[in-house]
Amino acid sequence: MKLNVKRTLILIIMSMLMPNLGHALDLDATVDDEIRKNYNPNQLLEDVGKNESALEKNLKSSEPDENLPALPDITESTKSSDVKSGNTISVPSSPPPIATKRGNIKIRKWTTFDAVSTAAISDWQSKGTKVRFKTKQNKYGKNYVIPGSTVFLGEIVDSHQPQITCNGGLVAIELYGMIYKGQTIPVKGYITRADDKKIFLNNIKGDRTYLKTMWKKGNWGRTLFGKMFNLTVNLGGDGSTFILSPFPLAYGTICLGLNTLTSPITAFFSKGGHVSIPANSNFRIKLSEDAYIN
């Protein structure tokens, strides 16, 4: 009995659902028919192809808008950008060269070297004449030894022969190089002693002979006065010539005075001594700048 009741209920429910299911199936079929009527799939694909061809044509024929900002230049040296600030960071493609060292050995300025000249030096030599010096002994410094007989190269930068006012000759030498183990090292230096005489302002000068010349110029008056004085004494010793004795003395005195007054003037137009230094004379060289040796 219970089984029949259950079957009856199932049949009633199915009879109620069957019309709705059929309606749903009819609706779905109707929608598909409308799509097929209004839209042709082949025409749709053709329209899509035409649109793509037109788009490509527009892209090819389009020109850049002048109002738009120019694109940044991208070079090999630009490798990254600063996102925060918006500024481009340029990174060189290769690292900068490393600075070359000036030298492994440093000889400090004011260092002195005792040397000898290899040739005679005189005020007859003109400006630009090359001169050489050789060190007499080893020079020891911090981390270096400059051996004896090292050659220093110099040049006469000023020269003149004796001039009036008893001004002596002049030779000025500047050092510009040193030959060390076969290589020429640039140096700058000057002379502080020449021929065992101290030199001031790098000027090797001949003797200034004004006082000596003035004394020489007065020799004539002094000699004449001495002769006249002796004559006066001789004349005074003889009674017959005593009356003449004052005249030689007066004459000698006048000549001595005039000669004394004129000797400074005549000495003014005289010349001084020459500069003449033989080879192998002693010199002292002093560096005015630091020197570097590789």
C-alpha positions in Angstrom: 0.0 0.0 0.0 2.8 2.4 1.0 4.6 1.6 -2.2 1.7 2.5 -4.4 1.3 5.8 -2.6 5.0 6.7 -3.3 4.7 5.9 -6.9 1.6 8.0 -7.2 3.4 11.0 -5.7 6.3 10.6 -8.1 4.0 10.5 -11.1 2.2 13.6 -10.0 5.5 15.6 -9.5 6.9 14.5 -12.9 3.7 15.5 -14.6 4.0 18.9 -13.1 7.7 19.4 -14.2 7.4 18.1 -17.8 5.7 21.2 -19.3 8.3 23.6 -17.8 11.2 21.6 -19.2 9.8 21.6 -22.6 9.2 25.3 -22.5 12.8 25.8 -21.5 14.1 23.7 -24.3 11.9 25.7 -26.7 13.2 29.0 -25.5 16.8 28.0 -25.9 16.2 26.9 -29.4 14.4 30.1 -30.3 17.4 32.2 -29.1 19.8 30.2 -31.2 17.5 30.7 -34.3 17.5 34.5 -33.8 21.3 34.6 -33.6 21.6 32.6 -36.8 19.2 34.9 -38.6 20.8 38.2 -37.7 24.5 37.3 -37.7 26.6 35.5 -40.3 29.8 33.9 -38.8 31.6 34.2 -42.1 30.7 37.9 -42.4 31.9 38.4 -38.9 35.4 37.0 -39.6 35.6 39.0 -42.7 34.8 42.2 -40.9 37.4 41.4 -38.2 40.1 40.9 -40.9 39.2 44.3 -42.5 39.4 46.0 -39.2 42.8 44.6 -38.6 44.1 45.6 -42.0 42.8 49.2 -41.5 44.5 49.3 -38.1 47.8 48.2 -39.5 47.5 50.8 -42.3 46.8 53.6 -39.8 49.8 52.6 -37.7 52.1 52.6 -40.7 50.9 55.9 -42.1 50.6 57.7 -38.8 53.1 60.5 -38.0 54.4 61.4 -34.5 52.5 64.2 -32.9 54.7 67.3 -32.6 53.1 68.4 -29.4 54.3 65.2 -27.6 57.6 65.5 -25.8 60.7 64.0 -27.5 61.8 60.6 -26.4 65.0 60.5 -24.4 68.2 59.4 -26.1 69.3 56.0 -24.9 73.1 55.6 -25.3 75.5 52.9 -24.3 76.7 55.0 -21.4 73.2 55.1 -20.0 72.6 51.9 -18.1 70.1 52.8 -15.3 67.8 55.6 -14.1 67.0 57.1 -10.8 63.3 56.1 -10.3 62.8 58.3 -7.3 64.1 61.6 -8.7 63.4 60.9 -12.4 67.0 61.9 -13.4 69.0 59.7 -15.7 72.2 58.2 -14.2 75.0 57.9 -16.8 77.3 55.0 -16.2 80.5 55.1 -18.4 81.0 52.0 -20.5 84.6 51.8 -19.3 86.3 52.9 -16.0 88.4 56.1 -16.0 92.2 55.6 -16.3 94.1 55.4 -13.0 96.4 58.4 -12.4 100.1 57.7 -13.0 102.4 58.1 -10.0 104.9 60.9 -10.3 107.8 58.7 -9.2 108.8 56.1 -6.7 111.7 58.2 -5.2 111.3 61.7 -4.1 114.2 64.1 -3.6 113.0 67.0 -1.5 113.6 70.6 -2.5 116.5 72.4 -0.8 118.6 69.2 -1.1 122.2 70.2 -1.9 124.9 68.4 -3.9 128.6 69.1 -3.9 129.9 68.8 -7.5 132.7 69.9 -9.8 132.4 71.6 -13.2 133.3 69.4 -16.2 134.5 72.5 -18.3 135.6 76.1 -17.8 132.8 78.6 -17.1 133.3 82.3 -18.0 131.4 85.5 -18.8 132.5 85.1 -22.4 129.9 82.3 -22.8 126.6 83.5 -24.2 123.1 82.9 -22.9 121.8 79.4 -23.6 125.2 77.7 -23.3 124.9 74.2 -21.8 127.1 73.3 -18.8 127.6 70.1 -16.8 128.5 69.2 -13.3 129.4 65.9 -11.6 128.7 65.0 -8.0 131.8 64.4 -5.9 130.3 61.7 -3.6 127.3 59.6 -2.9 124.2 61.4 -1.7 122.1 59.5 0.8 118.4 60.3 1.4 115.2 58.6 2.5 114.9 55.4 0.4 117.4 56.5 -2.2 121.1 56.9 -2.9 122.4 59.2 -5.6 125.8 57.8 -6.6 128.9 59.9 -7.0 129.7 61.1 -10.5 126.0 61.7 -11.2 125.7 64.3 -13.9 123.6 67.5 -13.5 122.7 69.5 -16.5 122.5 73.2 -16.5 122.1 76.2 -18.8 123.5 79.8 -18.7 120.4 81.9 -18.5 122.1 85.3 -18.2 125.6 86.5 -19.0 127.5 89.7 -19.6 131.2 90.9 -19.5 132.5 93.5 -17.1 130.8 96.9 -17.3 131.6 100.5 -16.4 131.3 101.7 -12.8 133.8 98.8 -12.1 130.9 96.3 -12.4 132.2 92.8 -12.9 131.1 90.2 -15.3 128.0 88.0 -14.7 127.1 84.3 -15.2 123.7 82.9 -14.0 123.1 79.1 -14.2 119.9 77.2 -13.8 119.8 73.4 -13.4 117.2 71.6 -15.4 118.1 67.9 -15.4 120.0 65.0 -13.8 121.2 61.8 -15.5 120.4 58.9 -13.2 121.0 55.3 -14.4 120.8 56.3 -18.0 117.6 58.4 -17.8 117.3 62.1 -17.6 115.3 63.2 -14.6 113.7 66.8 -14.7 115.0 68.9 -11.8 115.1 72.6 -11.0 118.0 74.0 -9.1 120.6 76.8 -8.9 124.2 77.4 -7.7 124.9 78.5 -4.1 128.7 78.2 -4.2 131.1 78.6 -7.2 134.9 78.1 -7.1 134.6 77.8 -3.3 132.9 81.3 -3.1 129.4 81.9 -1.8 126.9 83.0 -4.4 123.9 85.2 -3.8 120.7 85.2 -5.9 122.3 82.6 -8.3 124.6 85.3 -9.8 128.2 84.3 -10.3 129.8 87.8 -10.5 133.2 89.1 -11.3 135.0 91.3 -8.8 133.6 94.8 -8.4 136.8 96.8 -8.4 135.6 100.4 -7.8 137.6 101.0 -4.6 140.6 99.2 -6.0 140.5 101.1 -9.2 140.0 104.4 -7.5 143.1 103.7 -5.4 145.1 102.8 -8.5 143.9 106.0 -10.2 145.4 107.9 -7.2 148.8 106.3 -7.5 150.1 109.1 -9.8 149.4 111.9 -7.3 150.9 110.0 -4.4 154.0 109.1 -6.3 154.5 112.7 -7.4 154.0 114.0 -3.9 156.6 111.7 -2.5 159.1 112.8 -5.1 158.4 116.5 -4.4 158.6 115.9 -0.7 162.1 114.3 -1.0 163.2 117.2 -3.3 162.1 119.7 -0.8 164.1 118.0 1.9 167.2 118.0 -0.2 166.8 121.6 -1.1 166.3 122.6 2.5 169.4 120.8 3.6 171.6 123.0 1.5 171.7 126.6 2.6 172.1 128.0 -0.9 168.9 126.3 -2.1 166.8 126.6 1.0 164.8 129.4 -0.4 163.6 127.0 -3.3 162.6 124.1 -1.0 158.9 125.1 -0.5 158.1 125.1 -4.2 158.5 121.4 -4.9 156.4 120.6 -1.8 153.6 122.9 -2.9 153.6 121.5 -6.4 153.4 117.9 -5.1 150.6 118.8 -2.7 148.5 120.5 -5.4 149.0 117.5 -7.8 148.1 115.0 -5.0 144.9 116.9 -4.2 143.8 117.1 -7.8 144.5 113.5 -8.4 142.6 112.5 -5.2 139.6 114.5 -6.4 139.6 113.1 -10.0 140.3 109.4 -9.2 136.7 108.6 -8.2 135.5 110.1 -11.5 138.0 108.3 -13.6 137.4 105.0 -11.7 133.7 105.3 -12.5 134.4 104.8 -16.2 136.5 101.7 -15.6 135.3 98.1 -15.7 135.2 95.3 -13.1 136.7 91.8 -13.1 135.9 88.9 -15.4 134.2 85.7 -14.4 136.6 82.9 -15.2 136.3 79.6 -13.5 138.5 76.7 -14.6 137.3 73.1 -15.1 137.1 70.8 -12.0 136.3 73.8 -9.8 134.0 73.1 -6.8 130.3 74.0 -7.0 127.3 73.5 -4.7 123.9 72.7 -6.3 120.6 73.3 -4.5 117.2 72.1 -5.7 114.5 74.6 -5.8 111.6 72.0 -6.3 111.0 68.4 -5.4 112.4 65.9 -7.9 110.9 62.5 -8.6 112.7 59.4 -9.9 110.8 56.4 -11.3 
